[in-house]
Amino acid sequence: MKLEAQEVADGIRIVVEGDVDMESSPKLRDQIKKSLKSKPQRLSMKMTDVPYIDSSGIAVLIEGMKWSKKKGSEYALVAISDNVRSVLELSKLLAVFTVEEG
């Protein structure tokens, strides 16, 4: 998995590429925590190039949402891949997240 934190007009966007699984999800968790230290107005995850996500990856996304709320930051998943969308739909979590196109 490859991560890139980018400063954008309204906060920080983490671009996630590759599988998000038990092996790589701790790296995403660390990046979310690091990004929230600056208390951004908004934290978003761009997940266009995520072909696979497992339950550990979903757990990290949920944790990120909770941490963002505690910090007073908005949280969104942006341009999620079809596979990520499918996992979120199957787990009945799609409506829990703010999901945006592009």
N, CA, C and O atoms as a GROMACS GRO file, in nm:
protein
  408
    1MET      N    1   0.084  -0.117   0.000
    1MET     CA    2   0.000   0.000   0.000
    1MET      C    3   0.089   0.124   0.000
    1MET      O    4   0.193   0.128   0.066
    2LYS      N    5   0.046   0.223  -0.074
    2LYS     CA    6   0.117   0.351  -0.082
    2LYS      C    7   0.025   0.459  -0.029
    2LYS      O    8  -0.094   0.463  -0.063
    3LEU      N    9   0.078   0.549   0.055
    3LEU     CA   10   0.001   0.660   0.110
    3LEU      C   11   0.071   0.791   0.078
    3LEU      O   12   0.193   0.801   0.081
    4GLU      N   13  -0.011   0.891   0.048
    4GLU     CA   14   0.043   1.025   0.029
    4GLU      C   15  -0.053   1.124   0.092
    4GLU      O   16  -0.170   1.131   0.054
    5ALA      N   17  -0.004   1.200   0.190
    5ALA     CA   18  -0.085   1.304   0.253
    5ALA      C   19  -0.063   1.434   0.176
    5ALA      O   20   0.050   1.478   0.157
    6GLN      N   21  -0.174   1.494   0.131
    6GLN     CA   22  -0.167   1.617   0.054
    6GLN      C   23  -0.244   1.727   0.125
    6GLN      O   24  -0.354   1.704   0.176
    7GLU      N   25  -0.186   1.845   0.128
    7GLU     CA   26  -0.260   1.960   0.178
    7GLU      C   27  -0.349   2.009   0.065
    7GLU      O   28  -0.303   2.034  -0.046
    8VAL      N   29  -0.478   2.022   0.095
    8VAL     CA   30  -0.574   2.074  -0.001
    8VAL      C   31  -0.642   2.195   0.062
    8VAL      O   32  -0.625   2.222   0.181
    9ALA      N   33  -0.719   2.269  -0.018
    9ALA     CA   34  -0.777   2.395   0.028
    9ALA      C   35  -0.853   2.383   0.160
    9ALA      O   36  -0.847   2.472   0.244
   10ASP      N   37  -0.924   2.272   0.178
   10ASP     CA   38  -1.008   2.260   0.298
   10ASP      C   39  -0.951   2.166   0.404
   10ASP      O   40  -1.022   2.130   0.499
   11GLY      N   41  -0.825   2.125   0.391
   11GLY     CA   42  -0.768   2.038   0.493
   11GLY      C   43  -0.660   1.946   0.439
   11GLY      O   44  -0.570   1.990   0.367
   12ILE      N   45  -0.670   1.819   0.474
   12ILE     CA   46  -0.570   1.720   0.433
   12ILE      C   47  -0.641   1.605   0.363
   12ILE      O   48  -0.745   1.556   0.409
   13ARG      N   49  -0.583   1.562   0.252
   13ARG     CA   50  -0.635   1.445   0.180
   13ARG      C   51  -0.526   1.339   0.182
   13ARG      O   52  -0.411   1.365   0.147
   14ILE      N   53  -0.564   1.218   0.223
   14ILE     CA   54  -0.473   1.104   0.218
   14ILE      C   55  -0.510   1.022   0.095
   14ILE      O   56  -0.620   0.969   0.086
   15VAL      N   57  -0.416   1.012   0.002
   15VAL     CA   58  -0.436   0.932  -0.118
   15VAL      C   59  -0.386   0.791  -0.086
   15VAL      O   60  -0.269   0.771  -0.052
   16VAL      N   61  -0.476   0.694  -0.098
   16VAL     CA   62  -0.447   0.555  -0.064
   16VAL      C   63  -0.441   0.475  -0.193
   16VAL      O   64  -0.535   0.479  -0.273
   17GLU      N   65  -0.333   0.402  -0.214
   17GLU     CA   66  -0.319   0.316  -0.332
   17GLU      C   67  -0.276   0.177  -0.288
   17GLU      O   68  -0.184   0.162  -0.209
   18GLY      N   69  -0.345   0.076  -0.340
   18GLY     CA   70  -0.310  -0.062  -0.308
   18GLY      C   71  -0.407  -0.123  -0.209
   18GLY      O   72  -0.504  -0.060  -0.167
   19ASP      N   73  -0.378  -0.246  -0.172
   19ASP     CA   74  -0.465  -0.320  -0.079
   19ASP      C   75  -0.457  -0.263   0.062
   19ASP      O   76  -0.349  -0.226   0.109
   20VAL      N   77  -0.572  -0.256   0.128
   20VAL     CA   78  -0.578  -0.216   0.268
   20VAL      C   79  -0.623  -0.340   0.345
   20VAL      O   80  -0.740  -0.376   0.346
   21ASP      N   81  -0.525  -0.406   0.409
   21ASP     CA   82  -0.552  -0.532   0.476
   21ASP      C   83  -0.482  -0.536   0.612
   21ASP      O   84  -0.429  -0.434   0.658
   22MET      N   85  -0.481  -0.652   0.676
   22MET     CA   86  -0.422  -0.664   0.809
   22MET      C   87  -0.276  -0.619   0.812
   22MET      O   88  -0.229  -0.564   0.911
   23GLU      N   89  -0.207  -0.643   0.705
   23GLU     CA   90  -0.065  -0.607   0.700
   23GLU      C   91  -0.046  -0.456   0.684
   23GLU      O   92   0.043  -0.398   0.746
   24SER      N   93  -0.128  -0.393   0.601
   24SER     CA   94  -0.107  -0.252   0.569
   24SER      C   95  -0.193  -0.154   0.649
   24SER      O   96  -0.160  -0.036   0.656
   25SER      N   97  -0.301  -0.200   0.708
   25SER     CA   98  -0.392  -0.108   0.777
   25SER      C   99  -0.326  -0.032   0.894
   25SER      O  100  -0.365   0.082   0.919
   26PRO      N  101  -0.229  -0.090   0.968
   26PRO     CA  102  -0.164  -0.009   1.072
   26PRO      C  103  -0.094   0.115   1.016
   26PRO      O  104  -0.088   0.220   1.081
   27LYS      N  105  -0.041   0.103   0.895
   27LYS     CA  106   0.024   0.217   0.830
   27LYS      C  107  -0.079   0.328   0.802
   27LYS      O  108  -0.050   0.446   0.822
   28LEU      N  109  -0.197   0.289   0.757
   28LEU     CA  110  -0.303   0.387   0.732
   28LEU      C  111  -0.347   0.450   0.864
   28LEU      O  112  -0.367   0.571   0.872
   29ARG      N  113  -0.363   0.369   0.966
   29ARG     CA  114  -0.401   0.420   1.100
   29ARG      C  115  -0.301   0.527   1.146
   29ARG      O  116  -0.340   0.633   1.192
   30ASP      N  117  -0.171   0.497   1.132
   30ASP     CA  118  -0.067   0.592   1.173
   30ASP      C  119  -0.076   0.722   1.093
   30ASP      O  120  -0.059   0.830   1.149
   31GLN      N  121  -0.102   0.710   0.963
   31GLN     CA  122  -0.111   0.829   0.879
   31GLN      C  123  -0.232   0.915   0.917
   31GLN      O  124  -0.224   1.037   0.918
   32ILE      N  125  -0.343   0.852   0.948
   32ILE     CA  126  -0.463   0.926   0.990
   32ILE      C  127  -0.433   1.001   1.120
   32ILE      O  128  -0.463   1.120   1.131
   33LYS      N  129  -0.374   0.933   1.217
   33LYS     CA  130  -0.340   0.997   1.345
   33LYS      C  131  -0.246   1.116   1.323
   33LYS      O  132  -0.267   1.223   1.380
   34LYS      N  133  -0.144   1.095   1.241
   34LYS     CA  134  -0.047   1.201   1.213
   34LYS      C  135  -0.116   1.321   1.146
   34LYS      O  136  -0.089   1.436   1.181
   35SER      N  137  -0.204   1.294   1.053
   35SER     CA  138  -0.273   1.400   0.980
   35SER      C  139  -0.367   1.480   1.071
   35SER      O  140  -0.384   1.600   1.053
   36LEU      N  141  -0.426   1.414   1.168
   36LEU     CA  142  -0.520   1.481   1.258
   36LEU      C  143  -0.450   1.565   1.366
   36LEU      O  144  -0.515   1.646   1.432
   37LYS      N  145  -0.319   1.547   1.384
   37LYS     CA  146  -0.247   1.625   1.484
   37LYS      C  147  -0.255   1.775   1.455
   37LYS      O  148  -0.255   1.856   1.548
   38SER      N  149  -0.262   1.812   1.328
   38SER     CA  150  -0.268   1.953   1.291
   38SER      C  151  -0.411   2.008   1.298
   38SER      O  152  -0.435   2.125   1.266
   39LYS      N  153  -0.505   1.925   1.340
   39LYS     CA  154  -0.647   1.962   1.351
   39LYS      C  155  -0.699   2.026   1.222
   39LYS      O  156  -0.743   2.141   1.224
   40PRO      N  157  -0.695   1.952   1.112
   40PRO     CA  158  -0.744   2.008   0.986
   40PRO      C  159  -0.894   2.031   0.991
   40PRO      O  160  -0.966   1.965   1.066
   41GLN      N  161  -0.940   2.124   0.910
   41GLN     CA  162  -1.084   2.148   0.899
   41GLN      C  163  -1.152   2.022   0.846
   41GLN      O  164  -1.265   1.990   0.884
   42ARG      N  165  -1.081   1.951   0.758
   42ARG     CA  166  -1.138   1.834   0.694
   42ARG      C  167  -1.028   1.733   0.665
   42ARG      O  168  -0.917   1.770   0.624
   43LEU      N  169  -1.058   1.606   0.685
   43LEU     CA  170  -0.968   1.496   0.649
   43LEU      C  171  -1.044   1.408   0.552
   43LEU      O  172  -1.154   1.360   0.581
   44SER      N  173  -0.983   1.386   0.435
   44SER     CA  174  -1.048   1.300   0.336
   44SER      C  175  -0.953   1.191   0.292
   44SER      O  176  -0.831   1.207   0.294
   45MET      N  177  -1.012   1.079   0.252
   45MET     CA  178  -0.938   0.963   0.203
   45MET      C  179  -0.975   0.942   0.057
   45MET      O  180  -1.090   0.911   0.026
   46LYS      N  181  -0.879   0.958  -0.032
   46LYS     CA  182  -0.905   0.928  -0.174
   46LYS      C  183  -0.868   0.783  -0.196
   46LYS      O  184  -0.753   0.743  -0.176
   47MET      N  185  -0.967   0.702  -0.238
   47MET     CA  186  -0.948   0.557  -0.245
   47MET      C  187  -0.978   0.501  -0.383
   47MET      O  188  -1.029   0.389  -0.396
   48THR      N  189  -0.946   0.578  -0.485
   48THR     CA  190  -0.971   0.537  -0.624
   48THR      C  191  -0.895   0.409  -0.659
   48THR      O  192  -0.947   0.321  -0.726
   49ASP      N  193  -0.771   0.401  -0.612
   49ASP     CA  194  -0.683   0.290  -0.650
   49ASP      C  195  -0.666   0.188  -0.538
   49ASP      O  196  -0.556   0.141  -0.512
   50VAL      N  197  -0.777   0.154  -0.472
   50VAL     CA  198  -0.776   0.051  -0.369
   50VAL      C  199  -0.854  -0.069  -0.422
   50VAL      O  200  -0.978  -0.069  -0.420
   51PRO      N  201  -0.783  -0.172  -0.470
   51PRO     CA  202  -0.852  -0.287  -0.528
   51PRO      C  203  -0.912  -0.382  -0.423
   51PRO      O  204  -1.001  -0.461  -0.454
   52TYR      N  205  -0.861  -0.374  -0.297
   52TYR     CA  206  -0.906  -0.468  -0.195
   52TYR      C  207  -0.900  -0.401  -0.058
   52TYR      O  208  -0.803  -0.332  -0.026
   53ILE      N  209  -1.004  -0.421   0.021
   53ILE     CA  210  -1.003  -0.376   0.160
   53ILE      C  211  -1.070  -0.484   0.244
   53ILE      O  212  -1.175  -0.537   0.206
   54ASP      N  213  -1.009  -0.516   0.358
   54ASP     CA  214  -1.068  -0.617   0.446
   54ASP      C  215  -1.124  -0.550   0.571
   54ASP      O  216  -1.128  -0.428   0.582
   55SER      N  217  -1.166  -0.633   0.666
   55SER     CA  218  -1.231  -0.579   0.786
   55SER      C  219  -1.137  -0.492   0.869
   55SER      O  220  -1.182  -0.398   0.935
   56SER      N  221  -1.008  -0.522   0.867
   56SER     CA  222  -0.914  -0.438   0.942
   56SER      C  223  -0.904  -0.299   0.879
   56SER      O  224  -0.890  -0.199   0.950
   57GLY      N  225  -0.912  -0.293   0.748
   57GLY     CA  226  -0.912  -0.164   0.678
   57GLY      C  227  -1.038  -0.085   0.706
   57GLY      O  228  -1.033   0.036   0.727
   58ILE      N  229  -1.151  -0.154   0.707
   58ILE     CA  230  -1.279  -0.088   0.739
   58ILE      C  231  -1.274  -0.035   0.883
   58ILE      O  232  -1.322   0.075   0.910
   59ALA      N  233  -1.217  -0.113   0.973
   59ALA     CA  234  -1.206  -0.070   1.113
   59ALA      C  235  -1.124   0.058   1.124
   59ALA      O  236  -1.158   0.147   1.203
   60VAL      N  237  -1.016   0.068   1.047
   60VAL     CA  238  -0.933   0.189   1.049
   60VAL      C  239  -1.011   0.309   0.996
   60VAL      O  240  -0.999   0.420   1.049
   61LEU      N  241  -1.091   0.289   0.891
   61LEU     CA  242  -1.173   0.398   0.839
   61LEU      C  243  -1.273   0.446   0.944
   61LEU      O  244  -1.297   0.566   0.958
   62ILE      N  245  -1.331   0.354   1.017
   62ILE     CA  246  -1.426   0.390   1.123
   62ILE      C  247  -1.354   0.465   1.235
   62ILE      O  248  -1.402   0.566   1.284
   63GLU      N  249  -1.237   0.414   1.274
   63GLU     CA  250  -1.158   0.484   1.377
   63GLU      C  251  -1.125   0.626   1.333
   63GLU      O  252  -1.138   0.720   1.411
   64GLY      N  253  -1.084   0.640   1.208
   64GLY     CA  254  -1.051   0.772   1.155
   64GLY      C  255  -1.168   0.867   1.162
   64GLY      O  256  -1.153   0.985   1.194
   65MET      N  257  -1.286   0.815   1.132
   65MET     CA  258  -1.407   0.897   1.138
   65MET      C  259  -1.433   0.942   1.282
   65MET      O  260  -1.466   1.058   1.306
   66LYS      N  261  -1.418   0.850   1.377
   66LYS     CA  262  -1.439   0.883   1.519
   66LYS      C  263  -1.336   0.985   1.568
   66LYS      O  264  -1.371   1.081   1.637
   67TRP      N  265  -1.210   0.963   1.534
   67TRP     CA  266  -1.104   1.056   1.576
   67TRP      C  267  -1.127   1.194   1.516
   67TRP      O  268  -1.107   1.296   1.583
   68SER      N  269  -1.168   1.198   1.389
   68SER     CA  270  -1.194   1.327   1.323
   68SER      C  271  -1.305   1.402   1.395
   68SER      O  272  -1.295   1.523   1.418
   69LYS      N  273  -1.409   1.330   1.431
   69LYS     CA  274  -1.522   1.393   1.500
   69LYS      C  275  -1.475   1.453   1.634
   69LYS      O  276  -1.514   1.564   1.670
   70LYS      N  277  -1.391   1.378   1.706
   70LYS     CA  278  -1.338   1.427   1.834
   70LYS      C  279  -1.256   1.555   1.816
   70LYS      O  280  -1.259   1.644   1.901
   71LYS      N  281  -1.185   1.564   1.705
   71LYS     CA  282  -1.100   1.680   1.677
   71LYS      C  283  -1.180   1.795   1.616
   71LYS      O  284  -1.128   1.906   1.600
   72GLY      N  285  -1.306   1.769   1.582
   72GLY     CA  286  -1.388   1.872   1.519
   72GLY      C  287  -1.362   1.885   1.369
   72GLY      O  288  -1.394   1.988   1.309
   73SER      N  289  -1.305   1.782   1.310
   73SER     CA  290  -1.275   1.783   1.166
   73SER      C  291  -1.382   1.706   1.089
   73SER      O  292  -1.434   1.605   1.137
   74GLU      N  293  -1.414   1.754   0.971
   74GLU     CA  294  -1.501   1.676   0.882
   74GLU      C  295  -1.420   1.557   0.831
   74GLU      O  296  -1.297   1.559   0.832
   75TYR      N  297  -1.490   1.453   0.786
   75TYR     CA  298  -1.424   1.330   0.741
   75TYR      C  299  -1.502   1.276   0.622
   75TYR      O  300  -1.624   1.264   0.627
   76ALA      N  301  -1.431   1.244   0.515
   76ALA     CA  302  -1.498   1.193   0.396
   76ALA      C  303  -1.412   1.091   0.323
   76ALA      O  304  -1.289   1.096   0.328
   77LEU      N  305  -1.478   1.000   0.255
   77LEU     CA  306  -1.413   0.908   0.162
   77LEU      C  307  -1.442   0.962   0.024
   77LEU      O  308  -1.557   0.991  -0.009
   78VAL      N  309  -1.338   0.977  -0.057
   78VAL     CA  310  -1.352   1.042  -0.188
   78VAL      C  311  -1.314   0.945  -0.299
   78VAL      O  312  -1.213   0.875  -0.291
   79ALA      N  313  -1.396   0.943  -0.401
   79ALA     CA  314  -1.368   0.863  -0.522
   79ALA      C  315  -1.329   0.720  -0.487
   79ALA      O  316  -1.225   0.670  -0.530
   80ILE      N  317  -1.413   0.654  -0.409
   80ILE     CA  318  -1.381   0.517  -0.368
   80ILE      C  319  -1.395   0.422  -0.487
   80ILE      O  320  -1.478   0.442  -0.575
   81SER      N  321  -1.314   0.320  -0.486
   81SER     CA  322  -1.319   0.219  -0.593
   81SER      C  323  -1.448   0.137  -0.581
   81SER      O  324  -1.513   0.136  -0.476
   82ASP      N  325  -1.483   0.070  -0.688
   82ASP     CA  326  -1.602  -0.015  -0.687
   82ASP      C  327  -1.591  -0.124  -0.580
   82ASP      O  328  -1.690  -0.160  -0.517
   83ASN      N  329  -1.470  -0.176  -0.562
   83ASN     CA  330  -1.452  -0.282  -0.462
   83ASN      C  331  -1.472  -0.230  -0.320
   83ASN      O  332  -1.533  -0.298  -0.237
   84VAL      N  333  -1.421  -0.111  -0.291
   84VAL     CA  334  -1.442  -0.052  -0.158
   84VAL      C  335  -1.590  -0.024  -0.138
   84VAL      O  336  -1.645  -0.052  -0.031
   85ARG      N  337  -1.655   0.031  -0.239
   85ARG     CA  338  -1.799   0.058  -0.231
   85ARG      C  339  -1.876  -0.070  -0.202
   85ARG      O  340  -1.968  -0.071  -0.120
   86SER      N  341  -1.840  -0.178  -0.270
   86SER     CA  342  -1.908  -0.306  -0.253
   86SER      C  343  -1.894  -0.357  -0.109
   86SER      O  344  -1.992  -0.403  -0.050
   87VAL      N  345  -1.773  -0.349  -0.053
   87VAL     CA  346  -1.751  -0.395   0.085
   87VAL      C  347  -1.832  -0.310   0.182
   87VAL      O  348  -1.893  -0.362   0.276
   88LEU      N  349  -1.834  -0.179   0.161
   88LEU     CA  350  -1.911  -0.090   0.249
   88LEU      C  351  -2.061  -0.118   0.237
   88LEU      O  352  -2.133  -0.112   0.337
   89GLU      N  353  -2.108  -0.147   0.116
   89GLU     CA  354  -2.250  -0.181   0.099
   89GLU      C  355  -2.284  -0.312   0.168
   89GLU      O  356  -2.385  -0.322   0.238
   90LEU      N  357  -2.201  -0.414   0.148
   90LEU     CA  358  -2.226  -0.545   0.208
   90LEU      C  359  -2.225  -0.540   0.360
   90LEU      O  360  -2.299  -0.612   0.427
   91SER      N  361  -2.141  -0.454   0.414
   91SER     CA  362  -2.132  -0.442   0.560
   91SER      C  363  -2.229  -0.339   0.617
   91SER      O  364  -2.226  -0.309   0.736
   92LYS      N  365  -2.314  -0.286   0.529
   92LYS     CA  366  -2.416  -0.187   0.571
   92LYS      C  367  -2.353  -0.061   0.631
   92LYS      O  368  -2.411   0.002   0.719
   93LEU      N  369  -2.235  -0.024   0.582
   93LEU     CA  370  -2.165   0.092   0.634
   93LEU      C  371  -2.158   0.209   0.536
   93LEU      O  372  -2.109   0.317   0.571
   94LEU      N  373  -2.206   0.189   0.416
   94LEU     CA  374  -2.195   0.295   0.316
   94LEU      C  375  -2.263   0.423   0.364
   94LEU      O  376  -2.211   0.533   0.342
   95ALA      N  377  -2.377   0.411   0.428
   95ALA     CA  378  -2.451   0.529   0.475
   95ALA      C  379  -2.387   0.593   0.598
   95ALA      O  380  -2.421   0.706   0.634
   96VAL      N  381  -2.296   0.522   0.664
   96VAL     CA  382  -2.231   0.575   0.783
   96VAL      C  383  -2.128   0.682   0.746
   96VAL      O  384  -2.107   0.778   0.820
   97PHE      N  385  -2.064   0.664   0.631
   97PHE     CA  386  -1.958   0.754   0.587
   97PHE      C  387  -2.014   0.861   0.493
   97PHE      O  388  -2.114   0.841   0.424
   98THR      N  389  -1.946   0.976   0.491
   98THR     CA  390  -1.967   1.074   0.385
   98THR      C  391  -1.883   1.027   0.268
   98THR      O  392  -1.760   1.022   0.277
   99VAL      N  393  -1.950   0.992   0.158
   99VAL     CA  394  -1.881   0.942   0.039
   99VAL      C  395  -1.905   1.040  -0.074
   99VAL      O  396  -2.019   1.074  -0.106
  100GLU      N  397  -1.795   1.086  -0.135
  100GLU     CA  398  -1.804   1.187  -0.242
  100GLU      C  399  -1.737   1.134  -0.368
  100GLU      O  400  -1.644   1.053  -0.363
  101GLU      N  401  -1.788   1.180  -0.480
  101GLU     CA  402  -1.726   1.146  -0.609
  101GLU      C  403  -1.606   1.238  -0.633
  101GLU      O  404  -1.595   1.346  -0.573
  102GLY      N  405  -1.516   1.194  -0.721
  102GLY     CA  406  -1.404   1.278  -0.764
  102GLY      C  407  -1.313   1.315  -0.658
  102GLY      O  408  -1.215   1.386  -0.682
   0.00000   0.00000   0.00000
